[in-house]
Each structure stands twice: as structure tokens, then as C-alpha cells.
Amino acid sequence: MIHIIKHGKKYYKLNCPVCGCIWTFEKEDMTTGRNSKNETWFSIYCPDCKKRFITWDEEQWTVPYENIKE
């Protein structure tokens, strides 16, 4: 029988090369869209300097919950 000790949640972490801000966020914080080839992109802005980050692979920014601290 399966017993859940703690539900998992996917977190993301980025380090802005412009201002040095390091922050974590969740999927619902990202904006998504599609290009002309119907491929999905993911985007988020740095909370300090507003630099835009874009990726085609959201897993690129994923970090395990235990590693979200600096």
C-alpha cells in the first residue's frame, strides 16, 4: 500500500546575469506561448531588473525541492 509522506512540488530557480538576483518560482509564475511551428516556449522576468528569460525546455530551470536554498 502507498502512503504519501509529503506531496512533491516542482520548483524552478534562476540566477540573473544582469543584476545578480537569484530567485525561485513555480510553473504558474511562467508565461507560455507557441511559435509558428506550434512549439511551446516558457518565459519569466527577473523580479529585480525585469530581464526576460525564455526557454523551450522548462526542465532546464527545474531544481529539486531540497536544493532551492542558496
Wavefront OBJ file of the C-alpha trace (Angstrom):
o trace
v 0.000 0.000 0.000
v 1.258 3.504 -0.851
v 1.423 6.163 1.855
v 2.346 9.720 0.930
v 4.695 11.326 3.433
v 4.899 14.674 1.625
v 3.462 15.742 -1.709
v 6.072 16.868 -4.192
v 6.061 20.176 -5.990
v 8.220 21.258 -8.887
v 10.296 24.378 -8.292
v 12.439 26.378 -10.663
v 15.484 28.534 -9.905
v 17.266 31.192 -11.950
v 20.263 33.454 -11.459
v 20.088 36.733 -13.412
v 23.406 37.557 -15.128
v 22.415 41.242 -15.367
v 21.654 42.156 -11.734
v 22.705 39.009 -9.820
v 19.236 38.258 -8.424
v 18.698 34.590 -7.547
v 15.076 33.504 -7.193
v 12.795 30.503 -7.211
v 9.382 30.237 -8.809
v 6.680 27.763 -9.764
v 5.256 26.778 -13.142
v 2.224 29.027 -12.722
v 4.598 32.022 -12.500
v 5.831 31.404 -16.059
v 4.206 32.660 -19.234
v 3.825 30.174 -22.082
v 3.213 30.576 -25.770
v 3.598 28.831 -29.100
v 5.636 29.721 -32.140
v 4.647 29.247 -35.799
v 5.756 25.568 -35.635
v 3.375 25.001 -32.699
v 6.314 24.541 -30.296
v 5.793 25.700 -26.709
v 8.103 28.235 -25.076
v 8.290 29.299 -21.417
v 9.171 32.783 -20.178
v 9.693 34.632 -16.907
v 11.065 38.044 -15.941
v 13.691 38.742 -13.282
v 11.842 40.227 -10.292
v 14.587 42.859 -9.800
v 15.714 44.128 -13.222
v 12.912 42.679 -15.391
v 15.287 40.855 -17.786
v 13.254 38.280 -19.741
v 14.298 34.622 -19.688
v 12.964 32.262 -22.365
v 13.407 28.500 -22.742
v 11.961 25.744 -24.921
v 12.578 23.191 -22.159
v 11.077 24.126 -18.776
v 13.079 21.304 -17.161
v 16.200 23.401 -17.792
v 15.219 25.561 -14.810
v 13.938 22.756 -12.547
v 15.590 22.126 -9.186
v 14.673 19.540 -6.554
v 12.759 20.985 -3.615
v 15.671 20.272 -1.256
v 18.017 22.413 -3.386
v 16.020 25.627 -3.625
v 18.031 27.299 -0.887
v 21.231 29.087 -1.826
l 1 2 3 4 5 6 7 8 9 10 11 12 13 14 15 16 17 18 19 20 21 22 23 24 25 26 27 28 29 30 31 32 33 34 35 36 37 38 39 40 41 42 43 44 45 46 47 48 49 50 51 52 53 54 55 56 57 58 59 60 61 62 63 64 65 66 67 68 69 70
